[in-house]
């Protein structure tokens, strides 16, 4: 992957974790999560999410449903190439996540 990494590849904690399902309120850096370095998660991607999920907080905890993710995918088509690449990379991972879970959670830094 170009933007996301697995927990084994993570160095430090300056990452946004994409956590399968609803966050349990305790566990960070799960082995089946993917993470994106804060340097890669640019303003355009955050603004794209916020357009569909107004309560999205890149420094907090945000649940995103499959319907919301699909709506973000519609918005992303008019965004920067980098934002589209980040979305598409996460989307490949999320296809399997949504087979089992109704949402995923972004754990901000």
OpenMM code with the backbone's topology and positions (N, CA, C; nanometers):
from openmm import Vec3, app, unit

residues = "UNK UNK UNK UNK UNK UNK UNK UNK UNK UNK UNK UNK UNK UNK UNK UNK UNK UNK UNK UNK UNK UNK UNK UNK UNK UNK UNK UNK UNK UNK UNK UNK UNK UNK UNK UNK UNK UNK UNK UNK UNK UNK UNK UNK UNK UNK UNK UNK UNK UNK UNK UNK UNK UNK UNK UNK UNK UNK UNK UNK UNK UNK UNK UNK UNK UNK UNK UNK UNK UNK UNK UNK UNK UNK UNK UNK UNK UNK UNK UNK UNK UNK UNK UNK UNK UNK UNK UNK UNK UNK UNK UNK UNK UNK UNK UNK UNK UNK UNK UNK UNK UNK UNK UNK UNK UNK UNK UNK UNK".split()
positions = [
    Vec3(0.0842, -0.1182, 0.0000),
    Vec3(0.0000, 0.0000, 0.0000),
    Vec3(0.0888, 0.1247, 0.0000),
    Vec3(0.0376, 0.2279, -0.0597),
    Vec3(0.1136, 0.3520, -0.0711),
    Vec3(0.0953, 0.4427, 0.0503),
    Vec3(-0.0249, 0.4494, 0.1041),
    Vec3(-0.0549, 0.5421, 0.2135),
    Vec3(-0.0768, 0.4732, 0.3478),
    Vec3(-0.1392, 0.3585, 0.3464),
    Vec3(-0.1726, 0.2876, 0.4693),
    Vec3(-0.0683, 0.1813, 0.5012),
    Vec3(-0.0572, 0.1505, 0.6290),
    Vec3(0.0336, 0.0463, 0.6749),
    Vec3(-0.0400, -0.0439, 0.7730),
    Vec3(0.0175, -0.1594, 0.7970),
    Vec3(-0.0355, -0.2485, 0.9000),
    Vec3(0.0305, -0.2128, 1.0327),
    Vec3(-0.0187, -0.2713, 1.1397),
    Vec3(0.0382, -0.2417, 1.2709),
    Vec3(0.1847, -0.2834, 1.2800),
    Vec3(0.2205, -0.3918, 1.2155),
    Vec3(0.3602, -0.4387, 1.2189),
    Vec3(0.4551, -0.3384, 1.1549),
    Vec3(0.4057, -0.2595, 1.0612),
    Vec3(0.4888, -0.1615, 0.9917),
    Vec3(0.4943, -0.0264, 1.0630),
    Vec3(0.4074, -0.0063, 1.1600),
    Vec3(0.3942, 0.1227, 1.2272),
    Vec3(0.5161, 0.1536, 1.3119),
    Vec3(0.5631, 0.2769, 1.3018),
    Vec3(0.6722, 0.3265, 1.3856),
    Vec3(0.6218, 0.4504, 1.4574),
    Vec3(0.6025, 0.4415, 1.5857),
    Vec3(0.5506, 0.5550, 1.6613),
    Vec3(0.3990, 0.5538, 1.6685),
    Vec3(0.3433, 0.6691, 1.7048),
    Vec3(0.1978, 0.6762, 1.7263),
    Vec3(0.1303, 0.7915, 1.6519),
    Vec3(0.1985, 0.8549, 1.5613),
    Vec3(0.1410, 0.9693, 1.4903),
    Vec3(0.0630, 0.9220, 1.3672),
    Vec3(-0.0349, 0.8355, 1.3931),
    Vec3(-0.1136, 0.7727, 1.2870),
    Vec3(-0.2616, 0.7819, 1.3194),
    Vec3(-0.3410, 0.7739, 1.2146),
    Vec3(-0.4855, 0.7621, 1.2267),
    Vec3(-0.5171, 0.6154, 1.1977),
    Vec3(-0.5785, 0.5499, 1.2944),
    Vec3(-0.6068, 0.4068, 1.2822),
    Vec3(-0.7469, 0.3861, 1.2265),
    Vec3(-0.7583, 0.3015, 1.1254),
    Vec3(-0.8873, 0.2595, 1.0718),
    Vec3(-0.9153, 0.1228, 1.1340),
    Vec3(-1.0095, 0.1214, 1.2248),
    Vec3(-1.0387, 0.0090, 1.3152),
    Vec3(-1.1656, -0.0612, 1.2663),
    Vec3(-1.1626, -0.1915, 1.2526),
    Vec3(-1.2802, -0.2667, 1.2066),
    Vec3(-1.3930, -0.2580, 1.3087),
    Vec3(-1.5112, -0.2202, 1.2646),
    Vec3(-1.6284, -0.2150, 1.3512),
    Vec3(-1.6252, -0.0971, 1.4467),
    Vec3(-1.7066, -0.1103, 1.5535),
    Vec3(-1.7129, -0.0063, 1.6564),
    Vec3(-1.5946, -0.0233, 1.7510),
    Vec3(-1.5329, 0.0870, 1.7841),
    Vec3(-1.4195, 0.0841, 1.8756),
    Vec3(-1.4656, 0.0350, 2.0113),
    Vec3(-1.3870, -0.0487, 2.0754),
    Vec3(-1.4233, -0.1048, 2.2053),
    Vec3(-1.3950, -0.0092, 2.3212),
    Vec3(-1.3406, 0.1074, 2.2909),
    Vec3(-1.3137, 0.2064, 2.3934),
    Vec3(-1.1824, 0.1876, 2.4661),
    Vec3(-1.1093, 0.0834, 2.4310),
    Vec3(-0.9850, 0.0530, 2.5014),
    Vec3(-0.8676, 0.0202, 2.4098),
    Vec3(-0.8915, -0.0579, 2.3071),
    Vec3(-0.7835, -0.1162, 2.2280),
    Vec3(-0.7381, -0.0224, 2.1161),
    Vec3(-0.6075, -0.0024, 2.1103),
    Vec3(-0.5460, 0.0729, 2.0015),
    Vec3(-0.4483, -0.0186, 1.9282),
    Vec3(-0.4230, 0.0141, 1.8042),
    Vec3(-0.3219, -0.0534, 1.7230),
    Vec3(-0.3488, -0.2031, 1.7092),
    Vec3(-0.4717, -0.2359, 1.6724),
    Vec3(-0.5070, -0.3763, 1.6501),
    Vec3(-0.4326, -0.4298, 1.5276),
    Vec3(-0.4000, -0.5556, 1.5335),
    Vec3(-0.3235, -0.6164, 1.4245),
    Vec3(-0.4011, -0.6207, 1.2929),
    Vec3(-0.5349, -0.6146, 1.2997),
    Vec3(-0.6133, -0.6178, 1.1759),
    Vec3(-0.6590, -0.4791, 1.1304),
    Vec3(-0.6098, -0.3752, 1.1968),
    Vec3(-0.6371, -0.2377, 1.1538),
    Vec3(-0.5360, -0.1964, 1.0476),
    Vec3(-0.5694, -0.0880, 0.9770),
    Vec3(-0.4708, -0.0212, 0.8936),
    Vec3(-0.4577, 0.1208, 0.9468),
    Vec3(-0.3421, 0.1796, 0.9243),
    Vec3(-0.3163, 0.3138, 0.9760),
    Vec3(-0.2542, 0.3996, 0.8680),
    Vec3(-0.2792, 0.5295, 0.8798),
    Vec3(-0.2214, 0.6252, 0.7868),
    Vec3(-0.1483, 0.7316, 0.8672),
    Vec3(-0.0268, 0.7604, 0.8252),
    Vec3(0.0558, 0.8598, 0.8924),
    Vec3(-0.0129, 0.9957, 0.8848),
    Vec3(-0.0040, 1.0714, 0.9911),
    Vec3(-0.0659, 1.2033, 0.9955),
    Vec3(-0.0165, 1.2928, 0.8821),
    Vec3(0.1070, 1.2742, 0.8386),
    Vec3(0.1611, 1.3539, 0.7287),
    Vec3(0.0912, 1.3252, 0.5960),
    Vec3(0.0384, 1.2044, 0.5791),
    Vec3(-0.0316, 1.1687, 0.4550),
    Vec3(-0.1773, 1.2127, 0.4566),
    Vec3(-0.2366, 1.2172, 0.5735),
    Vec3(-0.3790, 1.2491, 0.5843),
    Vec3(-0.3958, 1.4004, 0.5733),
    Vec3(-0.4079, 1.4477, 0.4519),
    Vec3(-0.4104, 1.5918, 0.4294),
    Vec3(-0.5482, 1.6535, 0.4529),
    Vec3(-0.5507, 1.7839, 0.4495),
    Vec3(-0.6731, 1.8596, 0.4769),
    Vec3(-0.7857, 1.8219, 0.3800),
    Vec3(-0.7530, 1.8007, 0.2527),
    Vec3(-0.8561, 1.7701, 0.1540),
    Vec3(-0.9282, 1.6401, 0.1881),
    Vec3(-0.8539, 1.5384, 0.2294),
    Vec3(-0.9177, 1.4116, 0.2662),
    Vec3(-1.0070, 1.4303, 0.3890),
    Vec3(-0.9578, 1.5019, 0.4872),
    Vec3(-1.0372, 1.5288, 0.6081),
    Vec3(-1.1623, 1.6085, 0.5742),
    Vec3(-1.1485, 1.7090, 0.4886),
    Vec3(-1.2648, 1.7893, 0.4477),
    Vec3(-1.3661, 1.7053, 0.3712),
    Vec3(-1.3174, 1.6100, 0.2928),
    Vec3(-1.4060, 1.5208, 0.2184),
    Vec3(-1.4896, 1.4361, 0.3139),
    Vec3(-1.4253, 1.3806, 0.4140),
    Vec3(-1.4987, 1.3026, 0.5142),
    Vec3(-1.5986, 1.3923, 0.5867),
    Vec3(-1.5544, 1.5089, 0.6281),
    Vec3(-1.6387, 1.6010, 0.7055),
    Vec3(-1.7611, 1.6484, 0.6264),
    Vec3(-1.7501, 1.6513, 0.4942),
    Vec3(-1.8635, 1.6912, 0.4116),
    Vec3(-1.9808, 1.5940, 0.4285),
    Vec3(-1.9497, 1.4677, 0.4504),
    Vec3(-2.0530, 1.3646, 0.4682),
    Vec3(-2.0773, 1.3352, 0.6161),
    Vec3(-1.9724, 1.3401, 0.6952),
    Vec3(-1.9805, 1.3096, 0.8387),
    Vec3(-1.9353, 1.4358, 0.9144),
    Vec3(-2.0274, 1.5299, 0.9369),
    Vec3(-1.9898, 1.6589, 0.9956),
    Vec3(-1.9206, 1.6498, 1.1316),
    Vec3(-1.9458, 1.5434, 1.2060),
    Vec3(-1.8831, 1.5301, 1.3382),
    Vec3(-1.7461, 1.4625, 1.3330),
    Vec3(-1.6940, 1.4372, 1.2117),
    Vec3(-1.5620, 1.3763, 1.1994),
    Vec3(-1.4589, 1.4647, 1.2674),
    Vec3(-1.3761, 1.4013, 1.3515),
    Vec3(-1.2710, 1.4721, 1.4246),
    Vec3(-1.1397, 1.3964, 1.4055),
    Vec3(-1.0439, 1.4521, 1.3302),
    Vec3(-0.9177, 1.3812, 1.3082),
    Vec3(-0.8355, 1.3631, 1.4355),
    Vec3(-0.8804, 1.4205, 1.5447),
    Vec3(-0.8107, 1.4045, 1.6730),
    Vec3(-0.8928, 1.3228, 1.7720),
    Vec3(-1.0063, 1.2718, 1.7265),
    Vec3(-1.0950, 1.1983, 1.8155),
    Vec3(-1.1323, 1.0629, 1.7583),
    Vec3(-1.2517, 1.0180, 1.7937),
    Vec3(-1.3043, 0.8878, 1.7536),
    Vec3(-1.4274, 0.9109, 1.6677),
    Vec3(-1.4275, 0.8552, 1.5457),
    Vec3(-1.5393, 0.8752, 1.4541),
    Vec3(-1.5798, 0.7434, 1.3905),
    Vec3(-1.7049, 0.7043, 1.4093),
    Vec3(-1.7587, 0.5860, 1.3422),
    Vec3(-1.8123, 0.6275, 1.2060),
    Vec3(-1.7868, 0.5430, 1.1062),
    Vec3(-1.8351, 0.5682, 0.9714),
    Vec3(-1.9045, 0.4426, 0.9209),
    Vec3(-2.0304, 0.4572, 0.8815),
    Vec3(-2.1075, 0.3442, 0.8308),
    Vec3(-2.0737, 0.3188, 0.6839),
    Vec3(-2.1190, 0.2060, 0.6350),
    Vec3(-2.0952, 0.1741, 0.4939),
    Vec3(-2.1633, 0.2766, 0.4036),
    Vec3(-2.2848, 0.3175, 0.4376),
    Vec3(-2.3565, 0.4179, 0.3569),
    Vec3(-2.2809, 0.5504, 0.3545),
    Vec3(-2.2278, 0.5898, 0.4683),
    Vec3(-2.1496, 0.7134, 0.4730),
    Vec3(-2.0228, 0.6999, 0.3894),
    Vec3(-1.9564, 0.5851, 0.3973),
    Vec3(-1.8351, 0.5639, 0.3205),
    Vec3(-1.8643, 0.5719, 0.1707),
    Vec3(-1.9749, 0.5150, 0.1280),
    Vec3(-2.0129, 0.5223, -0.0138),
    Vec3(-2.0411, 0.6667, -0.0537),
    Vec3(-2.1043, 0.7432, 0.0343),
    Vec3(-2.1304, 0.8850, 0.0062),
    Vec3(-1.9995, 0.9634, -0.0022),
    Vec3(-1.9040, 0.9296, 0.0836),
    Vec3(-1.7715, 0.9920, 0.0766),
    Vec3(-1.7084, 0.9604, -0.0590),
    Vec3(-1.7281, 0.8377, -0.1063),
    Vec3(-1.6763, 0.7967, -0.2369),
    Vec3(-1.7327, 0.8787, -0.3510),
    Vec3(-1.8568, 0.9228, -0.3390),
    Vec3(-1.9165, 1.0089, -0.4414),
    Vec3(-1.8530, 1.1479, -0.4384),
    Vec3(-1.8291, 1.1988, -0.3191),
    Vec3(-1.7670, 1.3311, -0.3045),
    Vec3(-1.6221, 1.3284, -0.3511),
    Vec3(-1.5542, 1.2196, -0.3253),
    Vec3(-1.4103, 1.2114, -0.3526),
    Vec3(-1.3782, 1.2250, -0.5018),
    Vec3(-1.4741, 1.1977, -0.5876),
    Vec3(-1.4482, 1.2066, -0.7325),
    Vec3(-1.4150, 1.3482, -0.7778),
    Vec3(-1.4548, 1.4473, -0.6990),
    Vec3(-1.4262, 1.5867, -0.7353),
    Vec3(-1.3088, 1.6447, -0.6556),
    Vec3(-1.2364, 1.5602, -0.5868),
    Vec3(-1.1254, 1.6044, -0.5015),
    Vec3(-0.9906, 1.5794, -0.5680),
    Vec3(-0.8835, 1.6061, -0.4941),
    Vec3(-0.7489, 1.5909, -0.5499),
    Vec3(-0.7182, 1.4443, -0.5803),
    Vec3(-0.6198, 1.4252, -0.6653),
    Vec3(-0.5780, 1.2892, -0.7003),
    Vec3(-0.5318, 1.2140, -0.5758),
    Vec3(-0.4583, 1.2811, -0.4886),
    Vec3(-0.4092, 1.2174, -0.3664),
    Vec3(-0.5256, 1.1724, -0.2784),
    Vec3(-0.6260, 1.2564, -0.2631),
    Vec3(-0.7437, 1.2206, -0.1831),
    Vec3(-0.8140, 1.1002, -0.2435),
    Vec3(-0.8242, 1.0966, -0.3742),
    Vec3(-0.8857, 0.9822, -0.4422),
    Vec3(-0.8041, 0.8555, -0.4192),
    Vec3(-0.6722, 0.8670, -0.4251),
    Vec3(-0.5861, 0.7507, -0.4025),
    Vec3(-0.6000, 0.6986, -0.2594),
    Vec3(-0.6028, 0.7897, -0.1624),
    Vec3(-0.6193, 0.7491, -0.0224),
    Vec3(-0.7530, 0.6778, -0.0054),
    Vec3(-0.8591, 0.7361, -0.0603),
    Vec3(-0.9915, 0.6745, -0.0497),
    Vec3(-0.9908, 0.5347, -0.1129),
    Vec3(-0.9382, 0.5240, -0.2329),
    Vec3(-0.9404, 0.3956, -0.3038),
    Vec3(-0.8599, 0.2889, -0.2311),
    Vec3(-0.7495, 0.3283, -0.1719),
    Vec3(-0.6679, 0.2329, -0.0969),
    Vec3(-0.7446, 0.1823, 0.0262),
    Vec3(-0.8059, 0.2740, 0.0988),
    Vec3(-0.8863, 0.2337, 0.2153),
    Vec3(-1.0077, 0.1519, 0.1714),
    Vec3(-1.0661, 0.1886, 0.0590),
    Vec3(-1.1855, 0.1196, 0.0097),
    Vec3(-1.1582, -0.0274, -0.0182),
    Vec3(-1.0417, -0.0585, -0.0706),
    Vec3(-1.0075, -0.1993, -0.0960),
    Vec3(-1.0090, -0.2792, 0.0347),
    Vec3(-0.9566, -0.2219, 0.1413),
    Vec3(-0.9561, -0.2865, 0.2730),
    Vec3(-1.0990, -0.2937, 0.3283),
    Vec3(-1.1747, -0.1880, 0.3101),
    Vec3(-1.3091, -0.1807, 0.3679),
    Vec3(-1.4099, -0.2748, 0.3021),
    Vec3(-1.3859, -0.3154, 0.1790),
    Vec3(-1.4782, -0.4099, 0.1140),
    Vec3(-1.4953, -0.5360, 0.1997),
    Vec3(-1.3859, -0.5870, 0.2547),
    Vec3(-1.3940, -0.7045, 0.3423),
    Vec3(-1.4494, -0.6682, 0.4802),
    Vec3(-1.4138, -0.5511, 0.5292),
    Vec3(-1.4626, -0.5073, 0.6608),
    Vec3(-1.6149, -0.5020, 0.6612),
    Vec3(-1.6739, -0.4440, 0.5579),
    Vec3(-1.8194, -0.4279, 0.5535),
    Vec3(-1.8937, -0.5593, 0.5312),
    Vec3(-1.8250, -0.6663, 0.4988),
    Vec3(-1.8896, -0.7977, 0.4908),
    Vec3(-1.9247, -0.8492, 0.6305),
    Vec3(-1.8507, -0.8024, 0.7312),
    Vec3(-1.8707, -0.8510, 0.8677),
    Vec3(-1.9219, -0.7432, 0.9635),
    Vec3(-1.8865, -0.6182, 0.9395),
    Vec3(-1.9184, -0.5083, 1.0311),
    Vec3(-2.0081, -0.4055, 0.9632),
    Vec3(-2.0858, -0.3340, 1.0418),
    Vec3(-2.1741, -0.2304, 0.9880),
    Vec3(-2.1043, -0.0946, 0.9777),
    Vec3(-1.9857, -0.0857, 1.0374),
    Vec3(-1.9124, 0.0400, 1.0352),
    Vec3(-1.7646, 0.0119, 1.0572),
    Vec3(-1.6857, 0.1178, 1.0467),
    Vec3(-1.5479, 0.1151, 1.0937),
    Vec3(-1.5276, 0.2426, 1.1729),
    Vec3(-1.4211, 0.2476, 1.2504),
    Vec3(-1.3954, 0.3624, 1.3356),
    Vec3(-1.2590, 0.4205, 1.3022),
    Vec3(-1.2551, 0.5513, 1.2840),
    Vec3(-1.1264, 0.6184, 1.2673),
    Vec3(-1.0858, 0.6701, 1.4046),
    Vec3(-0.9720, 0.6223, 1.4508),
    Vec3(-0.9160, 0.6688, 1.5772),
    Vec3(-0.8087, 0.7719, 1.5438),
    Vec3(-0.8390, 0.8968, 1.5719),
    Vec3(-0.7471, 1.0050, 1.5393),
    Vec3(-0.6279, 1.0080, 1.6327),
    Vec3(-0.5367, 1.0989, 1.6028),
    Vec3(-0.4168, 1.1094, 1.6850),
    Vec3(-0.4424, 1.1952, 1.8090),
] * unit.nanometer
topology = app.Topology()
chain = topology.addChain("A")
for resn in residues:
    res = topology.addResidue(resn, chain)
    for name in ("N", "CA", "C"):
        topology.addAtom(name, app.Element.getBySymbol(name[0]), res)
